[in-house]
């Protein structure tokens, strides 16, 4: 696989737009951008595991939420922000790998991982509500925002945004390097013909563990950034709304693309944060309907219905 030239230009435009918007937005809208980037990275890393590795799950938000809670706990206990991130990275990735090894890795059918995701997500939401002492119960954890203090002064929001944007772009660069290199072809073989990998000396079970490690690692970092941006993390992070957001982005809008799931999650979160109060109380219903409608109308590459083409000439513009 390789990136098409027009996709390269599109990525450059997106990066430029993110830089410009981060500079001109006020702190509130800049925070919304960061939150959208966090969910975007979560969706992209999930597509990496699901679309390329074939490791689907109904709980894609799990590593995101675990990363957010771990980071919140570390920050509350006095860990510096820059020390907490790598700790969250390795601990969450190791936990995900261990769960996969113990529960799924040796099975020929990975469908149990799908069910595990749903059950674990609901269980973690309930567990965090019951854990009053360490995790704050239903109220969650309240932590200092951004880097954990006001030592950067009035420009902390902008500096934090630049730092986070760099991390997110590096994460996507890593995913792109993997899926658009020979490793990407290996992942697709892992999904569709694992027996072929065995015949050339690879171990599909070990490769799946590596995929889970990186998915959970990248998603956990996104969750940690989210927690430091909003200054709080509560049980609703494991809820259906967040799971539906990632599933809509990564499954309905085209697997094995990375860019589409990332952009879709970004748009959904931006929309929810800007005008979401209008739909308060009905978000799960609306996300569910959007998911079903998308599955019906869009097969991952083409629309089922015809959309009229609109050019600039339609509006009387000529060149």
C-alpha positions, 0 to 999 in steps of 0.5 A: 500500500502507498499514500496517493499524491492527493492524499499527501496534499490533503494531509498537508492542508489538514496539518496547516489548518490545525496549526492556524486554528490553534493559533487564532482560537481562544483557549476554550475552542483550542481545548475543543480542538485538543479533545477532538484530536484525542478521539481522532487518535483513538479512532485511528489506532482502533482502525489500525487494530481492527481494519488492518489486524482484524482485531475488532472490539465493541469496546474501543474506548477501553484503553482511552478510558484506562489511560485517562484514569491512570493519568488522572491518578498519577497527576493527583499523586504528584507525578509530573505530566511528562513522566505520567505520559510514558508511564500510562503508555507502557502500563496500559499497553502491557495491560491490554497485551496481557488481557489479550494473551490470557483470554484470546491469543491462542484461540483461532477465532478472535470473536471473543475479543469483540464480546470482551470489549463490550463487557469490559467497557460496561464493567469498567464504567460500573467499577469506577462508579463504585471506587470512591476512595481511589477513583472518586466514584461517580464524581471522578477525578479532578486534576490540574489542567494542561501541564499541571500548573500555571508555570507557563503563565497566560500562554500555557494553553497555546504551548500545550496545544502545540505540544499535544499537536506534535504528539498526535502527529507523531502518533499518526506518522507512526501508524502511517509508517506501519500500514503503508509499508511492508508491515501493512501488507503483513497486517492484512495477511494477518487479518485475511490469511493468517495461515500464510504467515505461519507457512513463512515462519511468522507467528500470528498470535505474537503479531496480534499481541503486538497490534494490541500493544500499539493500539492500547498504547496510542489510545491511552496517550490520547486518553491521558491528554484528554484528562489533562485538557478537561481537568477531570475524568469520570465513569462516563468516559467508558460509556456507550456514547464514546464507544459509538463515536469510535465505532461510527468513525472506524467501522461505518466510514471505511476500515483500512484507511486510518484517515477517514476514521480519524477525521470522522471522529474529529468532526463528531467531537467538534460538533458535539462540543460546539452545539451538543447542548441542543441534543442533551439527553438524546446523544446515544439515540442520535449516534445509534441512528447515525451509525445504522444510517451510515451502514445502510447508505455507505459501504466504505467506498461509495454511497448507495444514493446518488448525490448531485454534483455541485460545482462553482459554476452552479453559483455563477462563478467562472474562471 
